[in-house]
């Protein structure tokens, strides 16, 4: 599992603070959703594969026309690697991603009848699918209590003191233990959106943050204006 440099060290939140944090996040956004656009579990899987080292916006711009005409594994398989690469060339690492997507589509068609499997082992065996991608699909499509820790969630978990950890896996495991059960299915979306728009990397927007009083990020490290 990859190691990511953690933000300034924070003291862990206590259970009451964690409960209050998620109650506020839920009140502000009762039904959080991924910003990736999709109409099926298969399309979600492909969008998440394409989103590695790319923004959701860039993926959506590429997949809107792609999914409109090639919405199934068989359709993408028939499109072929070269034409797929051309369709997603605005996304980083598009040639590698095209190769992985076509290989994944072939496996889905030949082994799963065109359906996306609902097990971690089967998902992680697909080309281009690692633990984080599998977690997104398991949580978002199959509503399993999986936690996909990206750079935003890693930062928020460490900064706030919600689930400090030195590695992505350590943070994932800590979140699964410390997020109150009633919030676990949606916690991934709340945390990634909070990290993307409020608890940003360089200058966190602490004055706009609805959980700033609960956050354990040191006052000395917070922006002064």
Buried (B, 14 or more C-beta within 10 A) or exposed (E): EEEBEBBEEBEBBEEEBBBBBBBBBBEEBEEBEBBBBBEBBBBBBBBBBBBBEBEBEBBBBBBEEBBEEBBBBBBBBEBEBEEBBEBBEEBBBBEEBBBBBBBBBBBBBEEEEBEBBEEBEBBEBBBBBBBBBBBBBBBBBBEBBBBBBBEBBBBBBBBBBBBBBEBBBBBBBBBBEBBBEEBBBBBBBBBBBBBBEBBEEEEBEBEEBEBBEBBBBEEEEBEEE
